[in-house]
Amino acid sequence: MERLIDLLGDPGTLAFAGVLVGILFGVTAQKSHFCLRASTVEVAEGKFGPRLAVWLIAFTAALTLVQALVSLELLDLSEARAIASTGSLSGAIIGGAMFGIGMVFARGCASRLLVLASCGNLRALVTGLILTLVAQAAYTGVLSPAREAISGLWTISGGAERDLAEIMGFPPSVYSAVAAIGFVLSIVFALHRKVALAKIVTAAGVGGAVALGWFMTFSIAQASFEVVPVSSVTFTGPATDTLMALVAERNVVLSFGIGLVPGVAIGAAGSAIISGEWRIERFGSDTPMERYLVGAVLMGFGAMLAGGCAVGAGLSGGSALSLTAWLAVFFMWVGAIGTHRFLMRLPVLQHS
């Protein structure tokens, strides 16, 4: 890692790591059809089918690998933002619910939209751009006062108060062992639901990409003389950084997130092209634009409140055992399931 840093510098090394992790995530997410929204729809309809199995495999794989790295002392997440910084419980609850509602309307979370857009889906491209703009407005723009007010309703200090591992008091090996049992049970469930072996492997690869992200940024931070943020796969923040860098800066400042977004696009597009699944998809009478735009707005604002998207909070934050991340992803499930069940009663609005 030291040689790579000497060659590329800290920003370049982080961007290179982001590209590698992004390509892995893009390929595996595209091949497995990983999608939190689709999983919540199955649960809302009482089906408990293959999409849920894929999500559970990805989640438990990420949790198992990350906590195994922690137990082996190859990874320390105490300085990661998801643990160390002040957290917002009100933001996790309200933002998570908003994000869950939004992803049902938009038919995909932030990561799924990026993967679909990379595969030629213009609906996902437009929706993702609106989501990114709203997220930026919530972070530093006109919507930031509202975000700050809601986030400030109920906060907790960073460190032990936000770390589920500290709160529960068990060693990391226990969490990795429990997660590994969950991983095996998820595979059994997937096989029972006749999920193809290739999808099982690539779903695990989604979780592996999350673990690799944590490990690579931590390794760079350990080898660097500069302060390097330890992070992993998330999309709302990196997407806004990438868009703002392209439209507002002459010189792009490299980072893990700046490398991650194009890496995912390359991986997903390449996988779709090779498998013959790349094709242009547009808005139509059964896919009304207004529904997608409402979803994009809710997800953009909700993600900034919740401290991450379905992957940033759900997989990356969840695998780090961040209390606010687990709370956020729980309310994403609640918001999505409740919204889909409501829409089931209104056939004119159903396009799932």
Sequence and secondary structure as in RCSB ss.txt:
>XXXX:A:sequence
MERLIDLLGDPGTLAFAGVLVGILFGVTAQKSHFCLRASTVEVAEGKFGPRLAVWLIAFTAALTLVQALVSLELL
DLSEARAIASTGSLSGAIIGGAMFGIGMVFARGCASRLLVLASCGNLRALVTGLILTLVAQAAYTGVLSPAREAI
SGLWTISGGAERDLAEIMGFPPSVYSAVAAIGFVLSIVFALHRKVALAKIVTAAGVGGAVALGWFMTFSIAQASF
EVVPVSSVTFTGPATDTLMALVAERNVVLSFGIGLVPGVAIGAAGSAIISGEWRIERFGSDTPMERYLVGAVLMG
FGAMLAGGCAVGAGLSGGSALSLTAWLAVFFMWVGAIGTHRFLMRLPVLQHS
>XXXX:A:secstr
 HHHHHHHHHHHHHHHHHHHHHHHHHHHHHHHT  HHHHHHHHHTT   HHHHHHHHHHHHHHHHHHHHHHTTS 
  TTSHHHHS EEHHHHHHHHHHHHHHHHHHTS HHHHHHHHHTTBHHHHHHHHHHHHHHHHHHTSTTHHHHHHH
HTTSEE SSGGGBHHHHH   HHHHHHHHHHHHHHHHHHHHHTT  HHHHHHHHHHHHHHHHHHHHHHHHHHH S
S        SHHHHHHHHHHHHH SS    HHHHHHHHHHHHHHHHHHHHT    B  BTTB HHHHHHHHHHHH
HHHHHHTS TTIIIIIIHHTTBHHHHHHHHHHHHHHHHHHHHHHT GGG   
